[in-house]
Amino acid sequence: ETKIAYSSIEYDEELYAGLNTVTYSAKFYDISGNLVDATPIWNIESNFEQYLTIEYIGDSVTISASEKMANKSFTISLDGEGYETVTKTVTIHSFI
């Protein structure tokens, strides 16, 4: 079994309130920097989860936010055994 040395949260676009859905993907790497298959353990922390639409698909999580949530922030964490937890603060942008 290959040991995971580190992980990252990857995404292609910023999140806009009431406008788009962003996919955050878990990537896991061994000590040589090679991609490794692993099951992500996502943790999303906010005080307004009722205004977020969250869907877990494979090694990714998709998130969209209500238009009421512009300029708010929440955190996504990728937890794992044997390697450091990675945390990303996501700011929900206003389209206007």
Secondary structure as GFF3:
##gff-version 3
##sequence-region A 1 96
A	DSSP	beta_strand	6	10	.	.	.	ID=ss1
A	DSSP	beta_strand	21	29	.	.	.	ID=ss2
A	DSSP	beta_strand	35	36	.	.	.	ID=ss3
A	DSSP	beta_strand	41	45	.	.	.	ID=ss4
A	DSSP	three_ten_helix	49	51	.	.	.	ID=ss5
A	DSSP	beta_strand	52	57	.	.	.	ID=ss6
A	DSSP	beta_strand	60	65	.	.	.	ID=ss7
A	DSSP	three_ten_helix	67	69	.	.	.	ID=ss8
A	DSSP	beta_strand	73	79	.	.	.	ID=ss9
A	DSSP	beta_strand	86	91	.	.	.	ID=ss10
###
